Amino acid sequence: MSAAPDSPQDQQQDQQQDLEQQVQSLDVENRRITEELQRLQSECAELLVVREQQRVELGEQRTRVRELTGRLRDAEARARRAENSRAYRAAKAVRRLLRRSAD
């Protein structure tokens, strides 16, 4: 017994089912991509917040280094004026260390 060829109506129904399966597959893939995109957008937003916090902290650290450097220069000047060479050399060494750590 040989199978009867599909009627045009059967072929159209098969095509319709194939198209519906393709649409469902594309919907699933679209949802997966949308979820991944939302996850990445959320992660980027978090990273932007962290970057801004780090930028602010770095600015604060630079301000603090400038303040400390100014105080150190004042201490060096006082030590020189007092002709206290030991304190002058110690302040100079600390200044070098601060300069290196700021770089």
C-alpha positions in Angstrom: 0.0 0.0 0.0 1.3 3.3 -0.9 0.5 6.5 1.0 -1.7 8.9 -0.7 -0.1 12.3 -1.5 -0.9 15.1 0.8 -3.8 17.2 -0.4 -3.2 20.9 -0.9 -5.2 21.5 2.3 -2.9 19.1 4.2 0.2 20.8 2.8 -1.2 24.2 3.8 -2.0 23.0 7.3 1.6 21.6 7.6 3.0 24.9 6.5 0.8 26.8 8.9 2.0 24.5 11.8 5.7 25.0 10.7 5.2 28.7 10.7 3.6 28.7 14.1 6.5 26.6 15.5 9.0 29.1 14.0 7.1 32.0 15.6 7.1 30.2 19.0 10.8 29.6 18.7 11.5 33.2 17.8 9.3 34.4 20.7 11.3 32.2 23.1 14.6 33.5 21.6 13.3 37.1 21.7 12.4 36.7 25.4 15.8 35.2 26.2 17.6 38.1 24.4 15.4 40.7 26.1 16.1 39.2 29.5 19.9 39.2 28.8 19.7 42.8 27.6 17.9 43.8 30.7 20.5 42.0 32.9 23.3 43.7 31.0 21.6 47.2 31.3 21.2 46.7 35.0 24.9 45.6 35.3 26.0 48.7 33.3 24.0 50.9 35.5 25.6 49.4 38.6 29.0 49.8 37.1 28.3 53.5 36.3 27.4 54.1 39.9 30.6 52.4 41.1 32.7 54.4 38.6 31.1 57.6 39.8 31.8 56.7 43.4 35.4 55.9 42.6 35.8 59.1 40.8 34.5 61.1 43.8 36.7 59.1 46.1 39.8 59.7 44.0 39.1 63.4 44.0 38.8 63.4 47.7 42.0 61.4 48.0 43.8 63.9 45.7 42.5 66.8 47.8 43.7 65.1 51.0 47.1 64.5 49.5 47.3 68.2 48.5 46.3 69.2 52.0 48.9 66.9 53.6 51.6 68.0 51.1 50.9 71.7 52.1 51.1 70.9 55.8 54.3 69.0 55.1 55.8 71.9 53.3 54.9 74.2 56.2 56.5 71.8 58.6 59.7 71.7 56.4 59.8 75.5 56.4 59.4 75.6 60.2 62.1 73.0 60.6 64.4 74.9 58.3 63.8 78.1 60.1 64.5 76.4 63.4 67.6 75.0 61.8 66.5 71.6 63.0 68.2 69.5 60.3 67.0 66.2 61.6 63.3 67.2 61.4 63.9 68.8 58.0 65.4 65.6 56.6 62.6 63.5 58.1 60.0 65.8 56.6 61.7 65.7 53.3 61.8 61.9 53.3 58.1 61.8 54.1 57.4 64.2 51.3 59.2 61.9 48.9 57.2 59.0 50.1 53.9 60.9 49.6 55.0 62.0 46.1 55.8 58.4 45.2 52.5 57.1 46.7 50.5 59.7 44.8 52.0 58.6 41.5 
